Amino acid sequence: MLRWRALEATPGDLGRTVVTVGMYDGVHRGHQALIGAAVQRAAAAGRPCLLLTFDPHPSEVVRPGSHPAILTSLDRKAELVAALGVDAMCVLPFTPEFMRLSPETFTHTVLVEHLHAASVVVGENFTYGHRAAGDVGTLTQEGRRFGFTVEGVPLAHVTTSPGPTAPAGAGAPPDGEITISSTYIRACVAAGDMESAARALGRPHRIEGVVVRGDRRGRELGYPTANVESPPYTAVPADGVYAGSLVIREPRTGATLGSSPAAISVGTNPTFQGSRRTVEAFLLDFDGDLYGEHVGVEFVQRLRPMLTFSGVDELVAAMDQDVADTRAILGL
């Protein structure tokens, strides 16, 4: 997949394109349906499918200090959309100047002049331009003027199943059916409800980062862990212990080099009066050095909240149980 940042870097030989526009944070099941519609339209027309996204998140520019938790890094987003069949991804810097563009200027400058859109595929709730003044209706009118078609794809829904309930305030109506959105998934992650997050994502939630040196206390207890340092604004689950896995990635290409089941701790290590929040993964049946490795930590199910223990023996007994529970949940 071709990938570039800023309109000026757009390759000159793309020809007319089928463009889909959005943040696509999480590349969740709703996003997958929308991107799938764009990919199908592009294939039918014999044109490349181009995904236009933004960095930083528009909320941070519109309302500084309100940056939401990020479900997928740009690299992970590129990996996921490429797997869906997208041919090219343009990352547009979201600046105060860009924020002030009128809908018509956005359409003409971005979609027509630079991306040469023949078709535009967006969600039915899509808005654009200064103060979100444009919507699918105005984009359709501008498409008639500038010579491209517009398709507004309906939003996807998921029915909550028995077990962990949807987080309060996440937009779930009484009948249990919710609209899949990045906001809803962030609420699930923040509540530690990884099953609901996975149903909406279509896969386990993953955070990415680099393995760094911690206080090495886990090694002293017989449970050496990979201490994963993730970028700012990463959507880290609620404090607690989780069953999941650790994925080792090639830093340049992002390719998966290996995966290992893991019991994952998120929190401040209250038994030892810790103050810094960390993500630490104990890899089951693994013996090796991961310092400096680029990894992904995938969360399958929360085992328990973060607890304060009376001493080392009680803590080690709990860790023994965490590993046994992880094996049971992962079917090992």
Beta strands, then each sheet from edge to edge (+ up, - down):
strand 1: 2-5
strand 2: 17-21
strand 3: 49-55
strand 4: 88-93
strand 5: 117-123
strand 6: 127-128
strand 7: 134-135
strand 8: 149-153
strand 9: 157-159
strand 10: 177-179
strand 11: 205-212
strand 12: 226-229
strand 13: 240-249
strand 14: 256-267
strand 15: 278-283
strand 16: 294-304
sheet 1: 1+ 4+ 3+ 2+ 5+ 8+
sheet 2: 6+ 7-
sheet 3: 9+ 10-
sheet 4: 11+ 12- 15+ 14- 13+ 16- 11+
end
